[in-house]
């Protein structure tokens, strides 16, 4: 074990941990805005209750996401200074815009939304949560644009004197074909997570508090969340199909590794189950669906999909001697776990809707257990999706331009990286306990009482101090 191995583990752990909060923040910001819009248009009190209820869960998650996200950018200078030096001219631009524009927009209007209840006009207050949601989604786009450069470098040149990558076409970076499809795919996955949380909490109260005066609100929440999950599931499949074709075009090794495809095939079969040799160089056993991989990768059932061994030989000839093959079991199984967990969440959403058909009230303990598991399933799907995306790019940190081993900080020792890795892991474990306890506490508490809302034109309003609305 050396500093490179620990630095990779640290970045992987902190990134996956941070991404547990990101999809819920992205999706829930929009869903809360929709609920408040329904209240604004109808005046129905149940929508106000749900807005404040899920808004509280959104704010808890947002705060944790901000705290854990700060560490991400510091790591580029701490453990990956050679990478930062090489690509900072390009990578820094979308990240700077994300911080100066999108995050400021997001955080400013979240503040207005928190403290603006009964102080701002209703329309202005509604606009603040929509502005925060837009800022949240813009943040996602700029970050994905930066990551997409690592997957498919565009809009740059290599300075022969400094050896650094220099930005030549910023619009090309922002319109990278990988970013353009990764963004909607990520949004769909985020709504899958957020919708699942809405279903889980609503279903818990529908089954456990059947005689509550707020049962109608919870029933609406479960139906609303279930439809969000189903629509998001369809969007994930649609965008994932397009993403697979682009991935085959720009990173054929990643597609081959995702399928455990060792030899070039035309037509290529989709692997339901593949067992390879211990050294990952050949296939031992496979259960396949004919023609499917060719269609997923190229759009043509008879299309050619290049195999791992042929691509390894091609890259060795193009880039020099060495292994250009990712860890096949990791890419193969993370790809399947991503699909399986996402489909499971959609299946439970269907069951929840079926259980409430024609005004029925669900009561099954098994359905409750499945519903409570719902938020975890798409979170796992999103996490495995990112593990696949990043591990499938290996051994490149910037595909075709810089190997991961060349991006690590040369001045950072193994002991220093181990120290920071241990510290971050312990801190994140503590934050995880706090996050889960807070979410469970406020989720169990149920919707707030909004029967007595102070008038917005109260003469004493200007004298009241700013206060957290919840």
C-alpha positions as CSV (number, residue, x, y, z in Angstrom):
1,X,0.0,0.0,0.0
2,X,1.3,3.5,-0.9
3,X,0.1,7.1,-0.8
4,X,-1.6,6.7,-4.2
5,X,-3.8,3.8,-3.0
6,X,-4.9,5.6,0.2
7,X,-5.5,8.8,-1.7
8,X,-7.8,7.0,-4.1
9,X,-9.6,5.3,-1.2
10,X,-10.0,8.7,0.5
11,X,-11.4,10.4,-2.5
12,X,-13.7,7.5,-3.3
13,X,-15.1,7.3,0.3
14,X,-15.6,11.1,0.6
15,X,-17.2,11.3,-2.9
16,X,-19.6,8.5,-2.4
17,X,-20.5,9.7,1.1
18,X,-21.1,13.3,-0.2
19,X,-23.2,11.9,-3.1
20,X,-25.6,10.3,-0.6
21,X,-26.9,13.8,0.0
22,X,-26.7,15.3,-3.5
23,X,-29.5,13.4,-5.3
24,X,-31.9,13.9,-2.4
25,X,-31.1,17.7,-2.3
26,X,-31.6,18.0,-6.1
27,X,-34.8,16.1,-6.3
28,X,-36.4,17.3,-3.0
29,X,-35.8,21.0,-3.8
30,X,-38.1,20.7,-6.8
31,X,-40.7,18.5,-5.1
32,X,-41.0,20.9,-2.2
33,X,-41.4,23.8,-4.7
34,X,-44.1,21.8,-6.5
35,X,-46.0,21.2,-3.2
36,X,-45.8,24.9,-2.3
37,X,-47.0,25.8,-5.8
38,X,-50.0,23.6,-5.2
39,X,-50.7,25.4,-1.9
40,X,-50.3,28.7,-3.6
41,X,-52.8,27.9,-6.4
42,X,-55.4,26.0,-4.4
43,X,-55.1,27.3,-0.8
44,X,-55.5,23.7,0.4
45,X,-53.9,23.5,3.8
46,X,-52.6,19.9,3.3
47,X,-50.2,21.2,0.7
48,X,-48.9,23.8,3.1
49,X,-48.4,21.1,5.7
50,X,-46.5,18.8,3.3
51,X,-44.4,21.8,2.0
52,X,-43.2,22.5,5.6
53,X,-42.9,18.9,6.5
54,X,-40.7,17.8,3.5
55,X,-39.1,21.2,3.5
56,X,-37.6,20.5,6.9
57,X,-36.2,17.2,5.7
58,X,-34.8,19.0,2.6
59,X,-33.0,21.5,4.8
60,X,-31.5,18.9,7.0
61,X,-30.1,17.1,4.0
62,X,-29.0,20.3,2.3
63,X,-26.9,21.4,5.3
64,X,-25.2,18.0,5.5
65,X,-24.5,18.1,1.7
66,X,-22.8,21.5,2.1
67,X,-20.6,20.4,4.9
68,X,-19.4,17.2,3.2
69,X,-19.1,18.9,-0.2
70,X,-16.5,21.4,1.0
71,X,-14.0,18.6,1.5
72,X,-14.2,17.6,-2.1
73,X,-12.5,20.6,-3.6
74,X,-9.8,20.7,-0.9
75,X,-8.7,17.2,-1.9
76,X,-7.6,18.4,-5.3
77,X,-4.9,20.5,-3.7
78,X,-4.1,18.2,-0.8
79,X,-3.8,14.8,-2.5
80,X,-4.0,15.5,-6.2
81,X,-1.9,18.5,-6.8
82,X,-0.3,17.2,-10.0
83,X,-3.7,16.6,-11.4
84,X,-4.8,20.1,-10.4
85,X,-1.7,21.6,-11.9
86,X,-2.3,19.7,-15.2
87,X,-6.0,20.4,-15.6
88,X,-6.7,23.3,-13.3
89,X,-7.1,25.8,-16.2
90,X,-10.1,23.8,-17.5
91,X,-11.4,22.0,-14.4
92,X,-11.5,25.2,-12.3
93,X,-13.7,27.2,-14.7
94,X,-17.0,25.3,-14.3
95,X,-16.3,24.8,-10.6
96,X,-15.7,28.5,-10.0
97,X,-19.0,29.3,-11.8
98,X,-20.8,26.7,-9.8
99,X,-19.6,28.3,-6.6
100,X,-20.0,32.0,-7.6
101,X,-23.3,31.7,-9.4
102,X,-25.2,28.5,-8.8
103,X,-24.3,28.0,-5.2
104,X,-24.8,31.6,-4.3
105,X,-28.2,31.6,-6.0
106,X,-29.1,28.4,-4.2
107,X,-27.9,29.5,-0.7
108,X,-29.3,33.0,-0.9
109,X,-32.8,32.0,-1.9
110,X,-32.9,29.1,0.6
111,X,-32.2,31.7,3.3
112,X,-35.0,33.9,2.0
113,X,-37.3,30.9,1.9
114,X,-36.4,29.8,5.5
115,X,-36.9,33.2,7.1
116,X,-39.4,34.6,4.7
117,X,-42.5,32.7,5.9
118,X,-45.2,35.3,6.7
119,X,-42.7,38.1,5.9
120,X,-42.4,37.9,2.1
121,X,-45.5,38.2,-0.2
122,X,-46.7,34.7,-1.1
123,X,-45.5,34.9,-4.7
124,X,-42.1,36.2,-3.7
125,X,-41.7,33.4,-1.1
126,X,-42.8,30.8,-3.7
127,X,-40.3,32.3,-6.2
128,X,-37.5,31.9,-3.6
129,X,-37.9,28.1,-3.3
130,X,-38.0,27.8,-7.1
131,X,-34.9,30.0,-7.4
132,X,-33.2,27.7,-4.8
133,X,-34.2,24.6,-6.8
134,X,-32.9,26.1,-10.0
135,X,-29.6,27.0,-8.3
136,X,-29.3,23.4,-7.0
137,X,-29.8,22.0,-10.5
138,X,-27.4,24.5,-12.0
139,X,-24.8,23.5,-9.5
140,X,-25.2,19.9,-10.6
141,X,-24.7,20.8,-14.3
142,X,-21.4,22.7,-13.8
143,X,-20.0,20.0,-11.6
144,X,-21.0,17.3,-14.1
145,X,-19.5,19.4,-16.9
146,X,-16.2,19.4,-15.0
147,X,-16.4,15.6,-14.4
148,X,-17.3,15.0,-18.1
149,X,-14.1,16.6,-19.2
150,X,-12.3,13.8,-17.3
151,X,-14.4,11.2,-19.2
152,X,-14.2,12.9,-22.6
153,X,-11.7,15.8,-22.8
154,X,-12.8,18.6,-25.2
155,X,-12.1,22.3,-25.8
156,X,-8.4,22.2,-24.8
157,X,-4.8,22.0,-26.0
158,X,-1.7,20.7,-24.3
159,X,0.9,23.4,-23.9
160,X,4.2,21.8,-25.1
161,X,6.3,24.0,-22.8
162,X,4.5,23.6,-19.5
163,X,2.8,20.2,-20.3
164,X,-0.4,21.6,-18.9
165,X,-3.9,21.3,-20.5
166,X,-5.1,24.8,-21.4
167,X,-8.7,25.9,-22.1
168,X,-9.4,26.9,-25.7
169,X,-13.1,26.5,-26.0
170,X,-15.2,26.9,-22.8
171,X,-18.6,26.4,-24.6
172,X,-17.3,23.1,-25.9
173,X,-16.6,22.1,-22.2
174,X,-20.1,23.1,-21.2
175,X,-21.7,21.3,-24.2
176,X,-19.6,18.1,-23.9
177,X,-21.8,15.3,-25.2
178,X,-21.1,13.4,-22.0
179,X,-22.3,16.3,-19.8
180,X,-25.4,16.8,-22.0
181,X,-26.7,13.3,-21.3
182,X,-25.1,12.7,-17.8
183,X,-27.1,15.8,-16.5
184,X,-30.6,14.5,-17.3
185,X,-29.6,11.0,-16.2
186,X,-28.4,12.4,-12.9
187,X,-31.5,14.5,-12.4
188,X,-33.7,11.4,-13.1
189,X,-31.8,9.5,-10.5
190,X,-32.2,12.3,-8.1
191,X,-36.0,12.4,-8.5
192,X,-35.9,8.6,-8.0
193,X,-34.3,9.2,-4.5
194,X,-36.5,12.2,-3.6
195,X,-39.7,10.5,-4.7
196,X,-38.8,7.4,-2.7
197,X,-38.3,9.4,0.5
198,X,-41.7,11.1,0.0
199,X,-43.3,7.7,-0.4
200,X,-41.5,6.1,2.6
201,X,-42.5,8.8,5.0
202,X,-46.0,9.2,3.7
203,X,-46.6,5.4,3.8
204,X,-45.3,5.1,7.3
205,X,-47.9,7.6,8.6
206,X,-50.7,6.2,6.4
207,X,-50.2,2.7,7.9
208,X,-49.1,3.6,11.5
209,X,-51.4,6.6,12.0
210,X,-54.6,5.4,10.2
211,X,-56.9,7.6,12.3
212,X,-54.9,10.8,12.1
213,X,-56.6,13.9,10.9
214,X,-53.7,14.3,8.4
215,X,-54.2,10.9,6.7
216,X,-55.4,12.6,3.6
217,X,-52.2,14.6,3.3
218,X,-50.1,11.5,3.8
219,X,-52.2,9.5,1.2
220,X,-51.5,12.3,-1.3
221,X,-47.8,12.2,-0.5
222,X,-47.6,8.5,-1.1
223,X,-49.4,8.8,-4.4
224,X,-47.4,11.9,-5.5
225,X,-44.1,10.3,-4.5
226,X,-45.0,7.0,-6.3
227,X,-45.7,8.8,-9.5
228,X,-42.5,10.7,-9.3
229,X,-40.6,7.4,-8.8
230,X,-42.3,5.8,-11.8
231,X,-41.7,8.8,-14.1
232,X,-38.1,9.1,-12.9
233,X,-37.6,5.3,-13.4
234,X,-38.7,5.7,-17.1
235,X,-36.4,8.8,-17.5
236,X,-33.5,6.9,-16.0
237,X,-33.9,4.0,-18.5
238,X,-34.3,6.4,-21.4
239,X,-31.3,8.6,-20.6
240,X,-29.3,5.6,-19.5
241,X,-29.8,4.1,-23.0
242,X,-28.5,7.2,-24.7
243,X,-25.6,7.4,-22.2
244,X,-24.6,3.8,-22.9
245,X,-24.3,4.6,-26.6
246,X,-22.2,7.7,-26.0
247,X,-20.1,5.8,-23.5
248,X,-19.4,3.1,-26.2
249,X,-18.3,5.9,-28.5
250,X,-15.9,7.8,-26.2
251,X,-14.9,5.1,-23.7
252,X,-15.3,1.7,-25.3
253,X,-13.2,0.0,-22.6
254,X,-15.8,1.1,-20.0
255,X,-18.6,-0.5,-21.9
256,X,-16.6,-3.7,-22.5
257,X,-15.8,-3.8,-18.7
258,X,-19.4,-3.2,-17.8
259,X,-20.4,-6.3,-19.7
260,X,-17.3,-8.5,-19.1
261,X,-16.9,-8.6,-22.9
262,X,-13.3,-9.9,-23.6
263,X,-13.4,-10.4,-27.3
264,X,-14.9,-8.1,-30.0
265,X,-18.4,-9.3,-31.1
266,X,-20.7,-8.3,-33.9
267,X,-23.5,-8.8,-33.0
268,X,-22.7,-8.6,-29.2
269,X,-24.8,-10.3,-26.6
270,X,-25.8,-8.7,-23.2
271,X,-24.3,-10.5,-20.3
272,X,-26.9,-11.4,-17.6
273,X,-24.1,-13.2,-15.7
274,X,-20.4,-13.6,-16.6
275,X,-17.7,-15.3,-14.6
276,X,-14.1,-14.5,-15.7
277,X,-10.7,-15.9,-14.9
278,X,-9.0,-14.7,-11.7
279,X,-6.6,-12.4,-13.6
280,X,-9.6,-10.9,-15.5
281,X,-8.2,-11.7,-18.9
282,X,-10.8,-14.1,-20.2
283,X,-14.4,-15.3,-19.9
284,X,-15.0,-18.7,-18.1
285,X,-18.9,-18.8,-18.1
286,X,-21.6,-16.5,-19.4
287,X,-25.4,-16.3,-19.6
288,X,-26.3,-13.9,-22.4
289,X,-29.1,-12.3,-24.3
290,X,-28.3,-12.2,-28.0
291,X,-28.1,-8.8,-29.9
292,X,-29.0,-6.7,-26.8
293,X,-25.5,-5.3,-26.1
294,X,-25.1,-4.3,-29.8
295,X,-28.3,-2.4,-29.6
296,X,-27.5,-0.8,-26.2
297,X,-24.0,0.2,-27.3
298,X,-24.6,1.2,-30.9
299,X,-28.3,1.4,-31.6
300,X,-27.9,-1.4,-34.1
301,X,-28.8,-5.0,-33.1
302,X,-25.9,-6.1,-35.4
303,X,-23.4,-3.4,-34.3
304,X,-19.8,-4.1,-33.3
305,X,-18.8,-3.8,-29.7
306,X,-15.1,-4.0,-29.0
307,X,-13.8,-6.4,-26.4
308,X,-11.5,-5.9,-23.5
309,X,-8.5,-7.8,-24.9
310,X,-8.6,-6.0,-28.3
311,X,-8.9,-2.6,-26.6
312,X,-6.0,-3.3,-24.3
313,X,-3.8,-4.2,-27.3
314,X,-5.0,-1.0,-29.1
315,X,-4.3,1.3,-26.0
316,X,-0.9,-0.3,-25.4
317,X,0.1,0.4,-28.9
318,X,-1.4,4.0,-28.7
319,X,-0.3,5.1,-25.3
320,X,2.6,2.8,-24.4
321,X,3.1,-0.4,-22.5
322,X,0.9,-1.0,-19.4
323,X,-2.5,-2.1,-18.4
324,X,-5.5,0.0,-19.5
325,X,-8.1,-2.4,-18.1
326,X,-10.2,-1.4,-15.1
327,X,-11.0,-3.8,-12.3
328,X,-13.6,-6.0,-14.2
329,X,-15.5,-7.4,-11.2
330,X,-16.0,-3.8,-9.8
331,X,-17.3,-2.4,-13.1
332,X,-19.4,-5.5,-14.0
333,X,-21.2,-5.7,-10.7
334,X,-21.5,-2.0,-9.9
335,X,-23.3,-1.6,-13.3
336,X,-25.8,-4.4,-12.4
337,X,-26.3,-3.2,-8.9
338,X,-27.1,0.2,-10.2
339,X,-29.8,-1.2,-12.5
340,X,-31.2,-3.7,-10.0
341,X,-31.6,-1.3,-7.1
342,X,-33.2,1.4,-9.3
343,X,-35.7,-1.1,-10.7
344,X,-36.6,-2.4,-7.2
345,X,-37.6,1.1,-6.2
346,X,-39.9,1.4,-9.2
347,X,-41.5,-1.9,-8.4
348,X,-42.3,-0.9,-4.8
349,X,-43.8,2.3,-6.1
350,X,-46.1,0.3,-8.3
351,X,-47.1,-1.8,-5.3
352,X,-47.8,1.3,-3.2
353,X,-50.1,2.7,-5.9
354,X,-51.9,-0.6,-6.3
355,X,-52.4,-0.8,-2.5
356,X,-54.3,2.5,-2.6
357,X,-56.5,1.8,-5.7
358,X,-60.2,2.9,-5.4
359,X,-59.6,4.6,-2.1
360,X,-58.1,1.6,-0.2
361,X,-55.9,2.3,2.7
362,X,-52.8,0.0,2.8
363,X,-52.2,-1.9,6.0
364,X,-49.7,-4.6,5.1
365,X,-46.6,-4.8,7.3
366,X,-44.6,-6.2,4.4
367,X,-45.6,-3.2,2.3
368,X,-44.5,-0.9,5.1
369,X,-41.1,-2.6,5.3
370,X,-40.7,-2.4,1.6
371,X,-41.7,1.3,1.6
372,X,-39.3,2.1,4.4
373,X,-36.5,0.5,2.3
374,X,-37.4,2.6,-0.7
375,X,-35.1,5.6,-0.1
376,X,-32.1,3.3,0.4
377,X,-32.6,1.5,-2.9
378,X,-32.1,4.5,-5.3
379,X,-29.4,5.8,-3.0
380,X,-27.5,2.6,-3.6
381,X,-28.3,2.7,-7.3
382,X,-26.9,6.3,-7.6
383,X,-23.8,5.3,-5.5
384,X,-23.1,2.2,-7.6
385,X,-23.6,4.3,-10.8
386,X,-20.9,6.7,-9.7
387,X,-18.6,3.9,-8.7
388,X,-19.1,2.4,-12.1
389,X,-18.5,5.8,-13.9
390,X,-15.3,6.5,-12.0
391,X,-13.8,3.0,-11.7
392,X,-14.7,2.3,-15.4
393,X,-12.5,5.2,-16.5
394,X,-9.4,3.8,-14.7
395,X,-6.4,3.8,-15.1
396,X,-7.1,7.3,-16.5
397,X,-7.8,10.3,-14.3
398,X,-8.3,12.3,-17.6
399,X,-9.1,9.8,-20.3
400,X,-6.3,9.6,-22.9
401,X,-4.3,12.4,-21.3
402,X,-3.3,11.6,-17.7
403,X,-3.0,8.4,-15.8
404,X,-4.4,8.4,-12.2
405,X,-1.0,7.4,-10.8
406,X,0.5,10.6,-12.3
407,X,-2.0,12.9,-10.7
408,X,-1.3,12.2,-7.1
409,X,0.6,14.7,-4.9
410,X,4.3,13.7,-4.9
411,X,5.1,15.6,-1.7
412,X,2.4,14.0,0.4
413,X,3.5,11.0,2.4
414,X,1.6,7.8,3.2
415,X,1.4,8.7,6.8
416,X,-0.2,12.1,6.0
417,X,-2.8,10.7,3.7
418,X,-3.6,8.0,6.2
419,X,-4.1,10.6,8.9
420,X,-6.5,12.7,6.8
421,X,-8.3,9.6,5.5
422,X,-8.8,8.3,9.1
423,X,-10.0,11.8,10.3
424,X,-12.4,12.2,7.4
425,X,-13.8,8.8,7.9
426,X,-14.5,9.3,11.6
427,X,-16.0,12.7,11.0
428,X,-18.2,11.4,8.2
429,X,-19.4,8.5,10.4
430,X,-20.4,10.9,13.1
431,X,-22.2,13.1,10.6
432,X,-24.0,10.1,9.2
433,X,-25.4,9.2,12.7
434,X,-26.5,12.8,13.1
435,X,-28.2,13.0,9.7
436,X,-30.1,9.7,10.2
437,X,-31.2,10.6,13.7
438,X,-32.5,14.1,12.5
439,X,-34.3,12.7,9.5
440,X,-35.9,9.9,11.5
441,X,-36.9,12.3,14.4
442,X,-38.6,14.9,12.1
443,X,-40.1,12.3,9.8
444,X,-41.8,10.5,12.7
445,X,-43.1,13.8,14.1
446,X,-45.4,14.2,11.1
447,X,-46.7,17.3,9.4
448,X,-46.8,20.5,11.4
449,X,-49.9,22.3,12.7
450,X,-50.5,25.3,10.3
451,X,-54.0,26.2,11.5
452,X,-52.9,29.5,13.0
453,X,-50.8,31.4,10.4
454,X,-49.8,35.0,11.4
455,X,-51.1,37.7,9.0
456,X,-48.5,39.0,6.6
457,X,-49.7,42.6,7.2
458,X,-49.4,42.5,11.0
459,X,-48.5,46.0,12.3
460,X,-46.0,44.5,14.7
461,X,-44.4,42.3,11.9
462,X,-41.5,44.7,11.4
463,X,-40.6,44.4,15.1
464,X,-40.4,40.6,15.2
465,X,-36.8,39.2,14.9
466,X,-35.9,36.9,12.1
467,X,-36.7,33.3,13.2
468,X,-36.3,29.9,11.7
469,X,-39.8,29.0,10.3
470,X,-39.9,25.5,11.6
